[in-house]
Every structure is written in C-alpha cells, then in structure tokens.
C-alpha cells in the first residue's frame, strides 16, 4: 500500500496536492505500528518526501515532525533536513530524533541558534567533541544544560574551560559542584586536576574538594542572594555572564592559552604549558622569566602553538615582566620560520598527561 501511494505521489504536479497527499501518507505511514517498515520502505518514503520538501506547506512539514521526528522510521537525510527548519518545527527532531546525523548535530553546535544549541545539549548521545564545541560557542545557559545532563561527557579541555568560567560566574561554579555530587567520573577528574595544583580551580571549589564537602558548597551557593555581585571565599562572582570567552569559539590548546593571556592568568598559562610538556611549573616559569629568547622559543615550539598565539604570549609576557615590546615582531618572524621546519609541521594534539 505504501508503495502504491508513493507511486501516486510521483505523478502529481501541483504543490497543494502534494502537500495534502504527503500529510495523508505520513499519517498512514506513522499509524501502521503493526508493520515495521523495511529499510527499502524507509528509504523510498524519505527520498520522495525530500524530493518535494521545498514544495510542502507548513502544515505538511508540521505533520512530518509531529508523527515521525522521534521515530526511526525516516532516514538521516530527512531528519537532518527537518533540523534546518525554524525552531518551532525543528525542536523535537534536534532534541529527540534517533536518526539525525552526528554531522548535523555538530553543525548546529557550531552555527545553530542558541535555542537549537539548547536542544542539542539535552540529547543523550553527545560526544566530547560536541560538548567542547557547545561550551566554547554557546551562551552560558547552554553550559548549564550540559552540566545538568548526566549523559554528557566532558573532555579535559572542556573541564578547563568550565573552570575558567567558574572563576567569575557563580552559576557555573554551582553547576560544577552539583554535577560532581552526582557524577563520579566528573568528580574524579576534578580531583586529578586538584592534585596537579591547577591555579584555575576557584578557591571555594578547591576547599570543597579538599574537605570532601561539595554538598555544603552546593547548598551555600543555592542560598545566596542573586540580585547582584556576590563574594564567596574571597572571590567576586557575578550573576551575569562574564566577559571571558574561549578564543575563536573552540577548545584547542591555543584557544585556551590565548584566553588565559587575555584574562592575565599567567599562573594558569604556566600550569597549562607545564602539563602539556610534562615539565614542572618551576622550570616553565623560570624559562619564561629569563632573557634567553632562544630557550623560550624552543620551549614554546614544543607546545605546538601557532605564530598568532606566540605573538599573544610575547605580549602577555612583556606585560607580566614589564618588558619592552619592540622586539616582538622579530621574535614572531623567527618563530614562524622555525614552524616551517619538518619537526614542527605535524599536528600536536592537546593532551594533559597529568590530568587526562
């Protein structure tokens, strides 16, 4: 029967008639619960709908979403197309469809509206790469949804970004404390970061981890007045989103490092570089404080950062040590020349051996 209706659809030319028949066909297709469509029927139904999709009126598209968005009765291409519709139509597909592709979800995470990103954040099949993208590119309410979604995995990069936000934003700090109370893996990662003496850990969170008293911290934050800025354990927090953003909307080593430079967190930048190179913080700090430009260049080459990040590093270092900036262009040119040599052309992954 489905095949006959599909063949009939193929012969109709008028858009209104096609929309009407699609609605009828969708209803019949969705109601046939006693009959599980074969892969061929799924493919045939979805391909013909796609072939006339742009001619369908909103009612027909709405019928598709209501009846099929949360099912496996359509193919990924159709689910992905439905996800491109305005949010009122696409929400169920983005949040619930088992058929939407990971590439479509990644595209929404990178370039979708904030509403669509919120729906992506509520899914239970996100990868670490996708959660990284959402953390870096979304408004903070998406981050809160991620922290509340027990199915979302967090990479080490994602955890570091959350800690950057949590240093000034009470809501993120609260979200991390509450997540750690119900997610053993999340808690263990925080404890590993604590063991490395990471300067990004907000003092209240550091104390709560050391005292095994996250419940008190979560309760204390919940009881605080939210009308204005709040001071907690000597740190000033805002109820509004902080100005800190992850550079370029990504969570690469370069991006996090540039963010720390912009926030003048040289202590945290030294810690991050030391973890990247498996060196002590003291060795990195003393090298960066020295006048040995060659040693500094070689050390930073080992991190794999690009020349733009190196330039930002030199500017931050000059401000940190109150040094003149006139030699920065020449030093950047030297760095660019070294980057072109074979031993520095391969991609360097972001791994923190002491944490991840």
Secondary structure as UniProt FT lines:
FT   HELIX           2..11
FT   HELIX           15..31
FT   TURN            33..34
FT   HELIX           39..51
FT   HELIX           53..55
FT   HELIX           58..68
FT   TURN            69..70
FT   HELIX           76..82
FT   TURN            83..84
FT   HELIX           87..96
FT   HELIX           102..111
FT   HELIX           114..121
FT   HELIX           128..137
FT   HELIX           140..148
FT   TURN            150..151
FT   HELIX           156..166
FT   TURN            167..168
FT   HELIX           170..182
FT   HELIX           184..195
FT   TURN            196..197
FT   TURN            199..200
FT   HELIX           203..210
FT   TURN            211..212
FT   HELIX           214..223
FT   STRAND          230..232
FT   TURN            233..234
FT   STRAND          235..238
FT   HELIX           247..249
FT   HELIX           253..262
FT   TURN            263..264
FT   HELIX           266..277
FT   HELIX           281..289
FT   HELIX           293..303
FT   HELIX           307..321
FT   TURN            326..327
FT   HELIX           328..339
FT   HELIX           342..344
FT   TURN            353..355
//
